[in-house]
Amino acid sequence: MRIAFVIASLNSGGAERVIANLANCFVSQKDEIDLILFNDTIYYELDKRVRVHIIKEDKRGIRYILDASCSLRKKLKEIAPEVVVSFLTEINVLSILASMGTPWKLIVSERNNPRVMPRKKYYRWLRTVLYPFCDAFVFQTKQAQEYFCKPIQKRSCIIHNPISKVAVEQAVEGDKKGFEIVSVGRLEPQKNFALLINSFKQFHDKFRDSTLTIYGEGHLREDLENQIQSLSLEGAVTLPGNQKNVIELISDKSVFVLSSDYEGMSNALMEAMAVGLPCISTDCPIGGSAELIQDHINGLLISVGNSEELLQAMTELYEDHKLRNKLGNKAREILATHSPEKISSEWRQWIEKINEGKK
């Protein structure tokens, strides 16, 4: 089967990693895979058999949408795929416009909270207008699926993210050293690292042997650095930036915290679970954490934006070593339930079903 994946870039985001994994998996199974990007950022390693195409258009509002969709249509006609799979709303809009009246099947996937993303309202309006023209949809969670109208829900399925092979290789048994709290994510408002740092300040005042490391990069770096300084947490809280070997770096830490206000399905959380870290996560929309974590079974769930609950959860894990081990060991079951082979198989079944015209 010839499949074209479309996404803005292959930067270090979660949706990008999923597409890279799928492209590599499918091409290894003898599919013809094309990957269409709108800039040349490629953070994730790709199999050499994946054909990469770069479309560059100046971003100028509505004009960009028209020019980019025309360029995408031209490229897709050259490739002549049987199925096009598009990720993220803004690119999905372009893919729909580029695919109207064409022979290939189009599957689009939402990868974040559709209630607030994308931030540009006209893209959300275009999504409402154009999504009915798609052949099929993939959502990460039940909440995300239920946001859309019934006709779209009927043409959709839910597929979780896969665990990366690197996470599988880094999974370890045994106790973690020290009490080091870790988090991973873009330094952006969505991740609410300010909340995490504030809660950690109260935690660190009580447990002086604790540290917090937040891996990632973003627009809020300066604000977070100022916050760390104002709370006198220099040395206790560090921001090392993006790291390609982040799974290896977090694998021996004590606790992972996801403090986000909203998420699709956090790859960072899944990878932390895979390497056996006890995890604390906000029960954030659009439901990914709640579909991965059973509270006090394989992790801890707390309310969004609740600094006191986060402090209590960190304290509980600090004081209860047996609970940490229990949660970490149970979390590692995600290696089987979300293996790359299992998730790519779910994608293949859905793509083949849509390509065959079955509804």
C-alpha positions as CSV (number, residue, x, y, z in Angstrom):
1,M,0.0,0.0,0.0
2,R,1.2,3.5,-0.7
3,I,0.6,5.9,2.2
4,A,1.4,9.6,2.5
5,F,1.7,11.1,5.9
6,V,1.3,14.9,6.2
7,I,2.5,17.0,9.2
8,A,4.0,20.5,9.6
9,S,7.5,19.2,10.6
10,L,9.3,16.5,12.5
11,N,10.3,18.7,15.4
12,S,10.5,17.2,18.9
13,G,6.7,17.1,19.6
14,G,4.6,14.1,20.4
15,A,2.5,14.0,17.2
16,E,5.7,14.2,15.2
17,R,7.2,11.3,17.0
18,V,4.1,9.2,16.4
19,I,4.2,9.9,12.7
20,A,7.9,9.0,12.5
21,N,7.3,5.7,14.3
22,L,4.4,4.8,12.0
23,A,6.4,5.7,8.9
24,N,9.3,3.6,10.0
25,C,7.1,0.7,11.0
26,F,5.1,0.7,7.8
27,V,8.1,1.0,5.5
28,S,9.7,-1.9,7.2
29,Q,6.6,-3.9,6.3
30,K,7.1,-3.2,2.6
31,D,4.6,-0.3,2.3
32,E,5.6,2.6,0.1
33,I,5.7,5.6,2.5
34,D,5.9,9.3,1.7
35,L,6.3,12.0,4.4
36,I,5.2,15.5,3.4
37,L,6.5,18.3,5.7
38,F,6.0,22.1,5.5
39,N,9.5,22.9,6.8
40,D,12.8,20.9,6.9
41,T,13.0,20.4,10.7
42,I,13.6,16.6,11.2
43,Y,14.3,15.8,14.9
44,Y,13.4,12.1,14.7
45,E,15.3,9.4,12.9
46,L,13.7,8.1,9.8
47,D,14.2,4.9,7.9
48,K,16.1,5.7,4.7
49,R,13.3,4.1,2.7
50,V,10.8,6.8,3.8
51,R,10.6,9.4,1.0
52,V,10.6,12.9,2.5
53,H,9.1,15.9,0.6
54,I,9.3,19.5,1.8
55,I,6.7,22.1,0.8
56,K,7.7,25.7,1.7
57,E,5.1,28.5,1.5
58,D,5.2,31.9,3.2
59,K,2.8,31.9,6.2
60,R,0.4,34.8,5.4
61,G,-3.0,34.0,6.9
62,I,-5.7,32.9,4.4
63,R,-3.3,33.4,1.5
64,Y,-1.0,30.8,3.1
65,I,-3.9,28.3,3.4
66,L,-4.7,28.7,-0.3
67,D,-1.1,28.5,-1.5
68,A,-0.1,25.7,0.8
69,S,-3.1,23.5,0.0
70,C,-2.5,24.0,-3.8
71,S,1.2,23.0,-3.4
72,L,0.1,20.0,-1.3
73,R,-2.4,18.9,-3.9
74,K,0.2,19.1,-6.6
75,K,2.7,17.0,-4.5
76,L,0.0,14.4,-3.6
77,K,-0.9,14.1,-7.3
78,E,2.7,13.4,-8.1
79,I,2.9,10.8,-5.3
80,A,-0.5,9.2,-6.1
81,P,-1.0,7.6,-2.7
82,E,-3.9,5.2,-1.9
83,V,-4.3,6.8,1.5
84,V,-3.3,10.1,3.0
85,V,-2.9,10.4,6.8
86,S,-2.8,14.0,8.2
87,F,-1.9,15.1,11.7
88,L,-2.9,18.2,13.6
89,T,-5.8,20.6,12.8
90,E,-4.0,23.3,10.8
91,I,-2.4,20.7,8.5
92,N,-5.7,18.7,8.4
93,V,-7.4,21.8,6.9
94,L,-4.7,21.9,4.2
95,S,-5.0,18.2,3.5
96,I,-8.8,18.4,3.2
97,L,-8.6,21.3,0.7
98,A,-5.9,19.4,-1.2
99,S,-7.8,16.2,-1.4
100,M,-11.2,17.3,-2.6
101,G,-12.2,15.5,-5.8
102,T,-9.2,13.2,-5.7
103,P,-9.1,9.3,-5.7
104,W,-7.2,8.8,-2.5
105,K,-8.8,8.2,0.9
106,L,-8.1,10.9,3.6
107,I,-7.8,10.2,7.3
108,V,-7.2,13.1,9.7
109,S,-6.1,12.9,13.3
110,E,-6.6,15.3,16.2
111,R,-3.7,15.2,18.6
112,N,-4.6,17.7,21.3
113,N,-7.6,19.2,23.1
114,P,-10.0,20.3,20.3
115,R,-11.8,22.7,22.7
116,V,-8.8,25.0,22.8
117,M,-6.5,24.0,19.9
118,P,-5.6,25.3,17.5
119,R,-5.4,28.7,19.1
120,K,-6.4,30.6,15.9
121,K,-10.2,30.6,15.9
122,Y,-10.5,30.7,12.1
123,Y,-8.7,27.3,12.0
124,R,-11.3,25.9,14.4
125,W,-14.0,27.4,12.2
126,L,-12.5,25.8,9.1
127,R,-12.3,22.5,10.9
128,T,-16.0,22.6,11.6
129,V,-16.7,23.4,7.9
130,L,-14.3,21.0,6.4
131,Y,-14.1,17.9,8.6
132,P,-17.4,16.5,7.2
133,F,-15.5,16.0,3.8
134,C,-13.0,13.6,5.3
135,D,-13.2,9.8,4.9
136,A,-12.2,8.9,8.4
137,F,-10.8,10.2,11.7
138,V,-8.4,9.0,14.4
139,F,-8.7,10.4,18.0
140,Q,-6.5,9.6,20.9
141,T,-9.2,9.6,23.6
142,K,-12.9,9.1,24.1
143,Q,-13.2,12.7,25.3
144,A,-11.7,14.0,22.1
145,Q,-14.0,11.8,20.0
146,E,-17.1,13.0,21.8
147,Y,-16.3,16.6,21.2
148,F,-17.3,16.1,17.5
149,C,-20.7,15.6,16.0
150,K,-22.2,12.1,15.7
151,P,-21.5,11.7,11.9
152,I,-17.8,12.3,12.5
153,Q,-17.8,10.0,15.6
154,K,-19.3,7.2,13.4
155,R,-16.4,7.5,10.9
156,S,-13.7,7.5,13.6
157,C,-11.7,5.3,15.9
158,I,-9.6,5.7,19.0
159,I,-5.9,4.8,18.8
160,H,-3.5,5.5,21.7
161,N,0.1,6.5,21.1
162,P,2.8,3.8,21.0
163,I,5.6,3.5,23.4
164,S,8.9,4.3,21.5
165,K,11.4,1.5,21.0
166,V,13.9,3.6,23.0
167,A,11.6,3.5,26.0
168,V,11.4,-0.3,25.7
169,E,15.2,-0.6,25.6
170,Q,15.6,1.7,28.6
171,A,13.0,-0.1,30.8
172,V,14.7,-1.3,33.9
173,E,13.9,-3.2,37.0
174,G,14.7,-2.3,40.6
175,D,14.7,0.8,42.9
176,K,15.5,4.3,41.7
177,K,18.3,6.2,43.3
178,G,17.7,9.2,45.6
179,F,14.5,11.3,45.4
180,E,14.7,13.1,42.1
181,I,11.5,14.5,40.6
182,V,11.5,14.8,36.8
183,S,9.2,16.2,34.2
184,V,9.4,16.5,30.4
185,G,7.7,19.0,28.0
186,R,7.7,22.2,26.1
187,L,8.2,25.3,28.3
188,E,4.8,26.6,27.3
189,P,1.7,27.6,29.3
190,Q,-0.1,24.4,28.5
191,K,2.4,22.4,30.6
192,N,1.9,24.6,33.6
193,F,5.5,24.1,34.9
194,A,5.0,27.2,37.1
195,L,2.5,25.2,39.2
196,L,5.0,22.3,39.5
197,I,7.8,24.7,40.6
198,N,5.6,26.4,43.2
199,S,4.5,23.0,44.6
200,F,8.0,21.8,44.6
201,K,9.1,24.9,46.6
202,Q,6.8,23.8,49.5
203,F,7.9,20.2,49.1
204,H,11.6,21.1,49.1
205,D,11.3,23.2,52.2
206,K,10.2,20.0,54.0
207,F,12.4,17.4,52.1
208,R,15.7,19.1,51.5
209,D,17.2,16.1,49.7
210,S,14.8,16.5,46.8
211,T,15.5,17.9,43.4
212,L,13.4,18.8,40.3
213,T,14.6,18.5,36.7
214,I,12.4,19.7,33.8
215,Y,13.6,18.7,30.3
216,G,12.3,20.8,27.4
217,E,12.5,24.1,25.7
218,G,10.1,26.9,25.0
219,H,9.0,30.5,25.2
220,L,8.7,30.5,29.0
221,R,12.3,29.6,29.8
222,E,13.1,33.1,31.1
223,D,9.9,33.3,33.2
224,L,10.6,29.9,34.7
225,E,14.3,30.8,35.4
226,N,13.1,34.0,37.1
227,Q,10.6,32.0,39.2
228,I,13.3,29.5,40.3
229,Q,15.5,32.4,41.3
230,S,12.8,34.2,43.2
231,L,12.0,31.1,45.2
232,S,15.7,30.5,46.0
233,L,15.6,27.1,44.2
234,E,18.9,27.5,42.3
235,G,20.6,24.1,42.4
236,A,17.4,22.3,43.4
237,V,15.5,23.0,40.2
238,T,17.2,22.7,36.8
239,L,16.1,23.2,33.2
240,P,18.5,21.3,30.9
241,G,16.6,22.0,27.7
242,N,15.8,19.4,25.0
243,Q,17.8,16.2,25.2
244,K,17.7,13.4,22.6
245,N,18.4,10.8,25.2
246,V,15.8,12.0,27.6
247,I,14.4,8.5,28.3
248,E,17.8,7.4,29.4
249,L,18.2,10.5,31.6
250,I,14.9,10.0,33.4
251,S,15.0,6.2,33.8
252,D,16.8,6.3,37.2
253,K,14.7,9.2,38.7
254,S,12.3,8.7,41.6
255,V,9.0,10.3,40.4
256,F,7.7,11.7,37.1
257,V,5.1,14.6,37.2
258,L,2.9,15.8,34.4
259,S,1.4,19.1,35.5
260,S,-0.4,20.0,32.2
261,D,-3.6,22.0,32.0
262,Y,-4.6,19.9,28.9
263,E,-3.0,17.2,26.7
264,G,-3.8,14.9,23.9
265,M,-2.0,11.8,25.1
266,S,1.3,12.6,26.7
267,N,4.2,10.6,25.2
268,A,6.4,11.8,28.1
269,L,4.0,10.3,30.6
270,M,3.9,7.1,28.6
271,E,7.6,6.8,28.4
272,A,8.0,7.5,32.1
273,M,5.5,4.7,32.9
274,A,7.4,2.4,30.5
275,V,10.7,2.8,32.3
276,G,9.0,2.0,35.6
277,L,8.7,5.5,37.2
278,P,5.8,6.1,39.6
279,C,3.9,9.0,37.9
280,I,1.7,11.8,39.1
281,S,-0.5,13.4,36.5
282,T,-3.2,16.0,36.3
283,D,-6.5,14.5,35.2
284,C,-6.4,16.9,32.3
285,P,-8.6,17.2,29.3
286,I,-8.8,15.7,26.7
287,G,-8.6,12.5,28.9
288,G,-5.4,10.9,27.9
289,S,-4.0,10.6,31.5
290,A,-7.2,9.1,32.8
291,E,-7.2,6.5,30.0
292,L,-3.6,5.6,31.0
293,I,-3.6,5.9,34.8
294,Q,-5.8,4.2,37.4
295,D,-5.4,6.3,40.5
296,H,-3.2,4.5,43.1
297,I,-3.0,1.4,40.9
298,N,-0.4,2.4,38.3
299,G,0.0,6.1,39.1
300,L,-1.6,9.1,40.9
301,L,-4.2,11.4,39.4
302,I,-4.7,15.0,40.7
303,S,-7.0,17.8,39.7
304,V,-5.9,20.3,37.1
305,G,-4.2,23.4,38.5
306,N,-4.3,22.1,42.1
307,S,-1.0,23.0,43.8
308,E,-2.1,21.5,47.1
309,E,-3.1,18.1,45.6
310,L,0.3,18.0,43.8
311,L,2.1,18.7,47.0
312,Q,0.2,15.9,48.8
313,A,0.9,13.4,46.0
314,M,4.6,14.2,45.9
315,T,4.7,13.9,49.7
316,E,2.8,10.6,49.7
317,L,5.3,9.1,47.3
318,Y,8.3,10.4,49.2
319,E,7.0,8.9,52.4
320,D,5.8,5.5,51.0
321,H,8.6,3.6,49.3
322,K,6.4,0.5,48.8
323,L,3.8,2.6,47.0
324,R,6.4,4.0,44.7
325,N,7.6,0.5,43.8
326,K,4.0,-0.8,43.3
327,L,3.0,2.1,41.0
328,G,6.2,1.9,39.0
329,N,6.0,-1.9,38.5
330,K,2.3,-1.7,37.5
331,A,3.0,1.3,35.2
332,R,5.5,-0.9,33.2
333,E,2.6,-3.0,31.9
334,I,2.2,-0.2,29.3
335,L,5.1,-1.9,27.5
336,A,2.7,-4.6,26.4
337,T,-0.6,-2.7,26.1
338,H,1.0,0.2,24.0
339,S,3.9,-1.5,22.2
340,P,4.8,-0.1,18.8
341,E,3.8,-3.3,17.1
342,K,0.3,-3.3,18.7
343,I,-0.4,0.4,18.0
344,S,0.9,0.2,14.4
345,S,-1.3,-2.9,13.9
346,E,-4.3,-0.9,15.0
347,W,-3.4,1.9,12.6
348,R,-2.9,-0.6,9.7
349,Q,-6.3,-2.2,10.4
350,W,-8.1,1.2,10.3
351,I,-6.2,2.4,7.2
352,E,-7.0,-0.9,5.3
353,K,-10.6,-0.7,6.3
354,I,-10.9,2.9,5.0
355,N,-9.0,2.1,1.9
356,E,-11.4,-0.7,1.1
357,G,-14.3,1.7,1.5
358,K,-15.8,-0.1,4.5
359,K,-17.8,2.2,6.8
